[in-house]
């Protein structure tokens, strides 16, 4: 089941226009992302920061519930389960049990892949 925040389809074009702002070869940090959102949708930086925080919080909550989040054109966030397994301690070579865990996964959508490849 997809989370309610994943239902909007108009975000793909906004995400693609956002990518055009940042074609430099370095990491985009949260402050720069907030500034870009604020400029694109004519919000204050404080309002844009609250929006970004709300999006990330809702994404995190949905994944914590085990739900998939689908953002058409951008990508899919899912949770993968890893079973318990046996491994070795690299220092001692001693056999040990590695606990089962869950890990968030992201698969890029076609529009995002196309935008990244066009910028290359």
Secondary structure, 3 states (H helix, E strand, C coil): CECHHHCCCCHHHHHHHHHHHCCCCCCCCHHHHHHHHHHHHCCCHHHHHHHHHHHHHHHHHHHHCCCEEEECCCEEEEEEEECCEEEECCCCCCEEEECCEEEEEEEECHHHHHHHHHHC
